[in-house]
């Protein structure tokens, strides 16, 4: 009788594990929390890039790690720089060949990274280049953290540090809830990256179950909700996911979040010339949010190849803000960065990987 061998377990990507999970793994091998914390600091404070360089760990633990785990980081597939030098857009290649976008933005005295949580997106927002390409797969916690480590390595070259994280890149974070929030747990861990929770913003198109879950779990992020329309018909034309979660249901979830968390929500509004930047739309938004703990981020549209509309002009933006102010709603016009390098999510991937038309044979 022949014996069947047990399939080998796939090596664990250490970046997939929050510190508690890392401790459980090491405990299963007989190592204490002391070694967990030494390894954690090596990964995120020293940011070692190899399991061959793990100072302070016992040789037998290092050998076990080399046999059973690995460090998976993305590689740079393509990158572009804005003309002002403040924005750097990276198209990063993952282990399976998928590519995702990460954007590093420098402001006076701070640096911000915009992270992707999925390859592609299932939400289908008509003006978004990622939405136009469709959904491919979720990212793992380690693939999200890999983007952070990639950017912190860049910043270290100029003695800068990362302050702000926005989960607003490719994908819908609340569609990939568990992996996204595991990555957040890694980011805020005080023995590691130690990023401030109030400087981490998660943006959603309005995934109602995820908003309620965030409220119940009291997760350490700021919440931003993309509206773009103040009625179900107008919003549904821009954000197909809105048809699943109508505005009444979404706003009820938002009120629940504010009540549980005692924190305001940022509402995002992509200003599209002649479409949702009219006084009528501003009044409708004011009525929708009146009396709520809210702040409106107004974002002039980033045009994409698949959506032919234009961003609102300065006069329309100011008029929109003035109307919101009449409802007691504070608003900010988001500073547009990287327009010359198509910094809106999904645009670089679409440009770099756009299929080229095949050559037709010429006839004699």
N, C-alpha and C positions, 0 to 999 in steps of 0.2 A: 504494500500500500504506500503510495506516495503522499508525503506531507505537503500541504499547501502553506506557503509562507504568508505571514501577515503583511499587508501593504504598509510600506513605510509612511509614517505621519509626515505631512508637508511641514517644512520648517516654518516657524512662527516669525512674522515680521514684528520685531520688538516695538516699532513705532505704532503698532495697532493697539497696544496695551496701556490703559491708564495705570497709575502706580499701584492701585489695589490689585488689579488683575495681574500685573507683573509680579507682585508679591505672592499671589496664589500659585503662579507658575513656578517660581523659585522654591516655595515651600513644598511643592509636590516633589522636588528633587532633594529636599532636605536642607535647604539654606534659609537662614533667618532674614528678618526684615532689615537687618543691618546691611546685608549684601544687596538687597533690593534697592535701598537708598543710595548705596555707592554706585550701582549700575545706573540708576535713574539720573544721578548727577552727571555721570559720564556721558549719557545720551543727550541731555538737554542743557547742562551748564557748560561742560567742556565740548559738547557736540562732536564727539569722536566719530569718525567716518568709517571705522573698521573694528571688527571684533578682535583684531590682533592688538589693539591699543586700548586696554582696559586697566588703567592703573589701580592698584589696591585690591583687586579681586584675586581670590585663590586660583592657582593654575587649573585645578580640577573643574572649577566653575567656568572658567574661560573655555576649557575644552568642551564642556557640555553645551555652552552657548554656541560655540562654533559648529557643533554637530546638529543642534536642534533648532537653531534660530538663525535669522539673518537681519541685516539692516537694508531696507529697501528705500532708496531715494530716487526721485525722478531725475531725468537728464534733460538738458536744454535741447529742444528740437529746433527752435527758432526764437529770435528775440528782436524787438525793435525799440527804438528810443525816440521820445518826443523831441521836437526841435528846441524846446526850452530846457531840456535836460532833466526835468523833474519827474517824468513818467517813463517807466520801463515795463514793457509788456513781454511776458514770457509765454511761449508755448512749450509746455513740459511733456515729455514722453514718459509714460508709465511702463511697468514691466511687461505688460501684454501688448504694447505697441499703441494703445490708446493715447490720445493727447488731450490735455486740458490747459486752460489759460489761467495765469496768475499775473496780477498787475501790482507793481510796486510804485507807489506815489509818494513823492517827497514834498512836504510842506515846510514852512519855516519852523524849525525846532522839533519836527516830528516826522515820522514815516508811517505810512499806512499800507497794508497789503490787502488786496481783494482776492479771496480764495474761491475756488470751485469746489463743489461738493458732489457733482455728478459729471459723467461724460455725456454731454447732451442734456436734454431736458424734456420732460413729458408734459409740461404745462402749456406749451404752444403759443405763448404771447406773440401776437402777430408782428410787433415791431422789434422783436429781440432776435438777434442772429442765432443764439443758442436754441431758442424755441423753434426757429425755422429748420434746424437740422434734425430735430427729433431726439428721442431718448436712446442711449446706448446701454449704460449701466451705472450703478451706484459706485462711489468711491469708498474705500475702506478708511477707517480712522487714520491709519498710517499714511495713506495717499494724500489725505488732507494735511496732516502734520508735515509730510514731506515738502509741501509747498512752503510752509512757514520756515522750515529749516533751510530751504534753498534761498529764501529771501534774507534770512538773518545772516547767512554766510556772505551774501553780497554786501549787506550793510556793514559787517565787521571790517571789510576792506577799507572803509572810510571812517571807521570808529563811530559809526552811527548805530542806533538801536531801534528796534521795532516798538511802536507804541499802540497803534490802532490796527484792529483786524475787522474786516467786513466780509461776512459770508454772503456775498452778492455776485459772485462770479457765475460760471456755468453751473446750471442745475438749480433745483428747488431744495433748500436745506431740510425743510420739514417733510419732504418726500423720502429723505434719507436720514430720518430722525436719529436713530440709535448711533450710527457712525459719526454723524455731525456732532452730536453732543458728547460722545466719547472723545472726539478730537478737542472739543472745548475744555473738557475736564483736564486733558493733558496740557493745554495752553495755560490754564490758570493755576496749575499746581505750583505751590510756592517753592518747592525744592528744585523746580526745573525752569521752564520758560518764564514763569511768574508774571504773565501778562494780566493786566487789571481787567476784571470782568466788566467794568463800566466802559471800557474801551473796545469791547467786542460786540459787534452788531450783527444780528441775524436778520436777513431780509426774506420775507415770504410773500407769495402772491395771494395768500389767504387760505392756507390749508387749515381749516377749522379744527379738526381733531388734534393737530400738532400744536396749535395755539393754546388750546385748553390743557393739553398735556404739559406744555411749558409752564403754564400757570400753576398747575397742581404740583409739579416737581420743583418749582422755584429754582429753575436753572439760571446760572450766572451769565446772562447775556442781555443786551438791549434788543428790543424787538422793533423791527420796521415792517410795515405792511404796505404792499404795493396796491394802490387803488386804481388810479388812472381813469376812472369813470365813477360818477356819483349816482347812477341809476343802473339797474340790472341789465337793461338793454345796451346802454353805452359801454358799460364795463365788460359785458360778455362779448362784445364785438372785438375788444382789444385783448382780453384775457379769457380764453376759453374755459379755464378752470373755474371761473366765476359762475358758470352754469351749474356746476356741481354744488357750490357753496354760495347761495345768493347773499346779497348785501345784508339783509335782515339777520341771517344766521351768522355771517361774518362779524357784524358789528356787535351782536350779542356775545360772541366769543371774545371780542376785544374788550368789551366792558367787564367781562368776567376776569380777564387777564389783569386789567388795571385794578380791579377791586382786590384781587388776590395778592398782586405784587406791589401795590401802592407805587406804581411807576407809570409814567406816561409812555405812549407808543408814538413812534415816528411813522407818519403816513407819507408814502412816496407817490408822486404824481409826475409822470413823463409828459411834458407840455408839447403838444402836437399842434402846429399852426392850423387854425381854422377848424379844428376838430374838438379838442377838449380844453382849449384855452380861452373860451368865450366867457363873457360876464355871466351868462346863464349857468354855465358849468361851475363857475366859481361860487355862485350863490347856492347851487345844489350841494356842492361840497361843504360849504359853510353850514347849511342846514343839517347835513348828515353828521358832522362832527361837533356841532354846537353843544357846549356844556361838558365835553369830554376832556380828559387829560390827554392832549394831543399836540403834536408839532408836525407841520407839513413841510416836507422836503420837495421843492419844485425842481425838476430836472429837465432842462431843455433836451428834446429828443436827440439821441445819437442816430443819425440816418444809417440804414443798412441797405445792402443790395436788394434784399427781398421785400423791402417796405419803402414805398415811394414818397412818403410824407416828409415834411420839413419841421425843424424845431421852431418854436415860437420866438418872435422877435422881442427885443427889450421892452417895448411899450406894452405889449400884451402881457408880458411877465409882471411888470410893475402893476398894471391894472388888476391882474389876478390876485396879487399879494394884497393890494389895498382892500379888495372886497373881503378877503379872508380876515383881514385885521378888523373889519367891521363886525365880524362874528366873534371877536376875541380870540382868534386862532393865530398863534405865532407861526411864521414860515421862514424858510431859508431857501435861497436859490443856490443849488449845489454848484460849486465851482467846476466848470468843465475842464477835464484834464485829458490829454492824449488824443484830442480830436484828429490831429494830423497822422496818428498811427492807428486809427480805428480801435480806440481803447474800450469801446463798449463790449460787453461779454459776448464771446463767440465770433467776433469779427475777424480776429487774427487767424483763428483756426479755419474759418470759412475761406479766407483769402489764400492761406498757404496750401490748404488741402482741397481747394475747389477742383473738381475733375476737369481736365482739359479735353476739349472735343477731339475725338479720334480723327486721324487723317483719313480722308477718303481716297481710294486709288484714282489716279488721274487717267482719263481716257485718251487714247491716241487721237 
